[in-house]
């Protein structure tokens, strides 16, 4: 009995359900602000690119997207359990020219920019999934008693009640689906690239091998000295 009731009733008292709801509520305003900012900055940069200052503005947009992407990755991790490994911050002290060139060469910055372009449609989907089950569920529950189905056949009204209750019971699962979808895209666009992960793994392997070689040589030299 518990196995049946928990997905239907117990899910309503889970903390993750309301984290998913909070993420869906924040998705649309963040999406509007993100896409608006990106559109304005890229538009100004594209218009001024002939004066070279546009190149700097576009590079600044990429740097800003990478910085905001680290914040958005932490938000997704906190609310929907996305499991994103944020891209590390660039080293401090880099020259201005190197910073501009690095922004264009950074695949992580371009992926973060793509995330913020997609943030608005993702926010619209989140809000629709947030509102539609309640609108549909409450509408179907009210319709047999005072709405368009008041004079309908009994079985039509019964189906409406079942459909309305089902829509409301499915609401937490719809929110979880939205969270999973956002989390998957966040891992793809805000997480570390596969090449960076491979490069780090190779660097760690090389370091471990170097330490092993040093330890082996030290062991041999100490052994010879003792002998």
N, C-alpha and C positions, 0 to 999 in steps of 0.2 A: 504493500500500500504506500509506504514511504517513497519507494522508487517511482511511483506514479505521481504522487502529490508534489514531490520536491521540484521537478521541472516546471510544474504549473503554478505552485503557490510559493514554495521556498525561494525560488529565484527572485521574487519581489523584495525579499529582505537581504539579499546579498549586496555587499558593498560595491562589487564590480558592476552590478546593474546600474546603479546610480552614478558611478563614474562614467559609464558609457553614455548615460543621459546627459551629464554635464559636458562631456566632450562634444556630443551632438549639438548642444545648445551653443557652445562656443565656436563651432565649426563655421557657421555662416558669417558672423561678423569678422572673424579672422580671415576668412576667404575674401570678403569684400575689400578689407584693408590691404591684404597681401597683393591681390591682383591689381587693385587701383594704384598702389605704390609702384609695382613693377612696370605697369603700363606707362605711368607718368615718367619715370626715370628712363626707361628705354626709349620712349618717344622723344624726350629732350636730348638724350644722348645720340639717337639716330639723326635728329635734326641738326645737331652741332658737330657731327662727325667730320664734316669737311673742314672745320676749324681746329681739329685735333682734340679740342677740349671734350668733344663727345666721346672720344675713345676712353678718356679718363672717367667720364660719368658712367659709361657702360661697365667699366672695370669696377668702379665703386658699387654699382648695382650688384655685380657678381659677389663682391666681398660682403656686402650687406646681406645678400641671400644666404651665403654660407654661414654668416654669424647667426642670422635668424633661424636657419635650419637647425643649428645646434640647440637653440631654445625650443623649437617645435618638436625636435626629437625627444627632448626630456619631457615635454608635455605629453606626447603620445605614450612614452614609457610609463609615466605616472598614472594616466587616466585609463588607457586601454591595454596596458601591458604589451606594447608593441615589440619590446626587445631590441630596440635600435641601438647600435654602437655608434655614438656620435662621432663625426669627423673631428679630429683634434684641431685646436686653434693653430694658426700659422706662427712660426717663431717670431719673437719680437726683435726689433732692430733692423729689419730688412729695409733696403732703400726704396724710395718712391717708385722708381722705374721698375725695380725688381718686383715690387708689389703689384703694379699694373700688369706686367707681363705674366706674373704668376696667377693672377685672377683669370686671364684668358686661357692659360694652360691647365687650370685646375678642372678636372672632370667632376670633382665633388661640388664645386661652385655651380657648374652648369646643371647638375642633377638637382641641386637645391633650388635653383631658379625654376626648373620644370615643376618641382613640387608646389611652389607658390603660384605658378600659373594654374595648376590643377586644383588649388585649394578652394576656389569658388565653386566649381561644379561639384566637388566632393562635399562642400558645405551644403549646397542645395539638396543633394541626395540625402545627407544626414538629417536635415530639417524635414524633408518629405517623410522619411522613415520615422521621424519623431512624432509628427502630427497626424499622419494618415491613419495609423491604427486606432487612435483615440477618436478621430472624426468618424471613421467608418464604424467602429465598435459602438460608440454611444448613439450614433444615428440609427443603427440597426436595432439597438435595444429600446429606443424611444418610439420608433416608427409603428410598432404594433399597438401601442397604447394611446397614441395621439397624433400619429403622423400619417404618412401616405398609405401605410398598411393597416390602418385602423379597421377598415371594412373588408380586408382581404380574408381569404379562407384561413382556417385555423392552422393548416399545415404550412402555409406561407409565413404566417406570423411565428410559428414555432421555428422554422428555418432561419428567420431573421434573428430570433433570440439566440439561437445556437451560433450563427455567424458572428453576431456582435460580441458574444462572450469569447468566442475563439480569437477574434481580432485583438481583444484586450489581453487575453492570456498569452498571445504570441508576442506582445509588445517587448518584453525584456529580451526575447530571443532575436527579434529584429534589431534591437539596439546592440546586442552582442555581435551580430553579423556586420553592422556598420563599423564597430570597433575593430573587428578582425580585418575588414577590408582596408580601413585607414592604416592599421598597423602594418599590413603587408606592403602597401605602397610606401609608407614611411621607411621601412627597412630597405626597400629598393632604391629610393631616391635620397634619403637623408643619412643612411648608414654608410659605412666605409665601403669603398669599391672592392671588388674581388681582387684586382691587381694589387691594391694597397695591402690587403690581408695577406696575400701570397708573399709580397715583398717583406712584410714584417715577419712572417713565419720563416722565410729564408734567412733573414738577418738574425733571428733568434737561434736558428740552427747553426749558422756560422759562428755565432758567439759561443754557443755551447761546445761546438767542436774545438774552438780555439782554447777554451778553458780546459777541456779534456786533454788536449795536447800539452798545455803548460803543466797540468797536474801530473801527466805521465812523465814528462821530462824531469820535473822536480822529484818525483818518486825514484826515477832511475839514478839521478845524481846523488840523492841522499843515500840510496842503497849502495852505490859504489863507494861513497865516503865512509859509510859504516863498515863495509867489507874491508 
